[in-house]
Amino acid sequence: MAAGDAGNAGVADMLGIDEGTIVQEIGWDEDVDDDLRAAIEERIGSDLLDEDADEVVDVVLLWWREGDGDLVDALMDAIGPLADNGVIWVLTPKTGRPGYVEPSEIAEAGPTAGLAQTSSVSVGDDWSGTRLVSPKSVKTKR
């Protein structure tokens, strides 16, 4: 195990990603944390699905930077393939990094897209993660 791998496995734990979890990645670019991606792929035992995948997913990793467009639109798109109890992690550059996003932008966009913010974590040297879920009170019983 290379130095740092244990920390990245810990990040998979923090993100609630277990073996067999179906994870879709949206917003990949050259600046993403490849160590984080590798740790998640190792944990789930398969590749991350790209944004064109059409299966139901447990977790969406949404890499998001200032200037990427309308976060509410991106969240609405991410909700589409999400399982009923699924989670969206909005991954944004940390303070002082290129593309930094104000936390208030996520706090405002989540509820507009019908999501509730539950926690924030550090997911590496350059990225932070904000966990968004569908509020239980919104779910309709069938």
C-alpha positions as CSV (number, residue, x, y, z in Angstrom):
1,M,0.0,0.0,0.0
2,A,1.5,3.3,-1.0
3,A,1.8,6.2,1.4
4,G,-1.5,8.0,1.6
5,D,-3.7,5.1,0.4
6,A,-4.9,4.5,4.0
7,G,-6.1,8.1,4.1
8,N,-7.9,7.7,0.8
9,A,-9.6,4.5,2.0
10,G,-10.7,6.5,5.0
11,V,-12.2,9.1,2.6
12,A,-14.3,6.3,1.0
13,D,-15.5,5.5,4.5
14,M,-16.3,9.2,5.1
15,L,-18.3,9.3,1.9
16,G,-20.3,6.2,2.9
17,I,-19.0,4.2,-0.1
18,D,-18.9,0.4,0.4
19,E,-18.0,-2.5,-1.7
20,G,-20.6,-2.9,-4.5
21,T,-21.8,0.7,-4.2
22,I,-22.7,2.1,-7.7
23,V,-21.0,5.4,-8.1
24,Q,-21.4,7.9,-11.0
25,E,-19.0,10.7,-11.6
26,I,-20.1,14.0,-13.1
27,G,-17.8,16.9,-13.9
28,W,-14.5,15.1,-14.3
29,D,-11.7,17.3,-15.5
30,E,-7.8,17.3,-15.3
31,D,-7.9,18.9,-11.8
32,V,-9.8,16.1,-10.0
33,D,-8.2,14.1,-7.2
34,D,-7.1,10.9,-8.9
35,D,-6.0,9.3,-5.6
36,L,-9.6,9.8,-4.3
37,R,-11.0,8.3,-7.5
38,A,-8.7,5.3,-7.3
39,A,-9.5,4.7,-3.6
40,I,-13.2,4.7,-4.4
41,E,-12.8,2.4,-7.4
42,E,-10.8,0.0,-5.3
43,R,-13.4,0.1,-2.6
44,I,-16.4,-0.5,-4.9
45,G,-14.6,-3.1,-7.0
46,S,-15.4,-1.5,-10.3
47,D,-14.9,1.7,-12.4
48,L,-16.8,4.9,-11.7
49,L,-19.7,5.4,-14.1
50,D,-19.4,8.4,-16.3
51,E,-22.0,11.1,-16.7
52,D,-23.6,9.3,-19.8
53,A,-24.4,6.1,-17.8
54,D,-28.1,5.3,-17.5
55,E,-28.2,2.9,-14.6
56,V,-29.6,3.7,-11.1
57,V,-26.8,4.8,-8.9
58,D,-26.2,4.9,-5.1
59,V,-23.8,7.8,-5.1
60,V,-23.1,10.7,-7.4
61,L,-19.7,12.5,-7.2
62,L,-20.3,15.9,-8.7
63,W,-17.0,17.7,-9.2
64,W,-18.0,21.4,-9.2
65,R,-16.0,24.6,-9.7
66,E,-16.8,28.3,-9.9
67,G,-17.7,29.0,-13.5
68,D,-19.1,25.5,-14.2
69,G,-22.6,26.9,-14.8
70,D,-25.8,26.6,-12.8
71,L,-25.4,24.3,-9.8
72,V,-29.2,23.9,-9.4
73,D,-29.3,22.5,-13.0
74,A,-26.4,20.2,-12.4
75,L,-28.0,18.9,-9.2
76,M,-31.3,18.3,-11.0
77,D,-29.5,16.3,-13.6
78,A,-27.6,14.3,-10.9
79,I,-30.9,13.5,-9.1
80,G,-32.3,11.7,-12.2
81,P,-30.3,8.4,-11.9
82,L,-30.1,8.5,-8.1
83,A,-31.6,5.6,-6.1
84,D,-34.3,6.6,-3.5
85,N,-31.8,6.5,-0.7
86,G,-29.0,7.8,-2.8
87,V,-26.5,10.6,-2.0
88,I,-24.9,13.4,-4.0
89,W,-21.5,14.5,-3.0
90,V,-20.7,18.0,-4.4
91,L,-16.9,18.1,-4.5
92,T,-15.5,21.6,-4.7
93,P,-12.0,23.1,-4.5
94,K,-11.0,24.3,-1.0
95,T,-10.6,27.9,-0.1
96,G,-7.8,29.6,-2.0
97,R,-7.7,27.0,-4.7
98,P,-8.6,27.8,-8.3
99,G,-12.4,27.3,-8.9
100,Y,-13.3,27.7,-5.2
101,V,-17.1,27.8,-4.6
102,E,-18.6,29.7,-1.7
103,P,-20.4,27.2,0.7
104,S,-23.4,29.5,0.6
105,E,-23.8,28.6,-3.1
106,I,-24.2,24.9,-2.3
107,A,-26.4,25.7,0.7
108,E,-28.8,27.7,-1.5
109,A,-28.7,25.4,-4.6
110,G,-29.5,22.2,-2.6
111,P,-33.0,23.1,-1.3
112,T,-33.8,24.7,-4.7
113,A,-33.1,21.3,-6.3
114,G,-35.1,19.5,-3.6
115,L,-32.1,18.3,-1.6
116,A,-31.0,18.7,2.0
117,Q,-27.4,19.3,3.0
118,T,-26.3,16.9,5.8
119,S,-22.5,17.3,6.2
120,S,-19.3,18.5,4.8
121,V,-15.9,16.8,4.8
122,S,-12.4,17.3,3.6
123,V,-11.7,14.8,0.8
124,G,-8.0,15.6,0.2
125,D,-5.5,18.5,0.0
126,D,-7.5,20.4,-2.6
127,W,-11.1,19.3,-2.4
128,S,-14.0,19.5,0.0
129,G,-17.2,17.4,-0.1
130,T,-20.8,18.4,0.7
131,R,-23.3,15.7,1.2
132,L,-26.8,16.2,-0.2
133,V,-29.8,13.9,0.1
134,S,-33.5,13.9,-0.6
135,P,-35.3,15.0,2.5
136,K,-37.3,12.2,4.0
137,S,-40.4,14.4,4.4
138,V,-40.5,14.9,0.7
139,K,-40.7,11.2,-0.1
140,T,-44.2,10.0,-0.9
141,K,-45.4,6.6,0.3
142,R,-46.9,4.3,-2.2
